[in-house]
Amino acid sequence: MAGRGTPATALLARERVAHVLHSYEHGSGQAYGPEAAQLLGLDPARVFKTLVAEVDGRLTVAVVPVADSLDLKGLAAAVGGKRARMADVADAERATGYVAGGISPLGQRKRLPTVVDSSAQGLDTMFCSAGRRGLEVELAPADLARLAGAVFAPIAT
């Protein structure tokens, strides 16, 4: 399982971005982000989850620390929208090409507007899904933002 690449890992390799992959065995019944932080022995403030929301009807990606919640009003404001709500899982999976729990902000099928919580800017490296459940990628926040076409904004509560 760890040997198979994902669109996210292919993008990182193609762009020659410094990164480290970390795999863990996903158990059942636990949220993916907190589980990744726990099993990899990481500070949850450095591990980010990728969420897909709809802002004024348009799918938008939010990347927030696993211990925090997404501020939907903050996300809408960050992309110049008015109303935001969480997207349907099926819509998120179809648009990104990833399965829920393994959605990466990198290498998505459709390039969606992406916002990374501004707390990431203070980190040397951050962790996010590498495109499969049980696989995290560690990289510099600026590299993630550049490859995902993301902006930084305060979107976590």
Secondary structure, 3 states (H helix, E strand, C coil): CCCCCCHHHHHHHHCCCCCEEEECCCCCCCCHHHHHHHHHCCCHHHEEEEEEEEECCEEEEEEEECCCCECHHHHHHHCCCCCEEECCHHHHHHHHCCCCCCCCCCCCCCCCCEEEEHHHHHCCCEEEEEEECCEEEEECHHHHHHHHCCEEECCEC
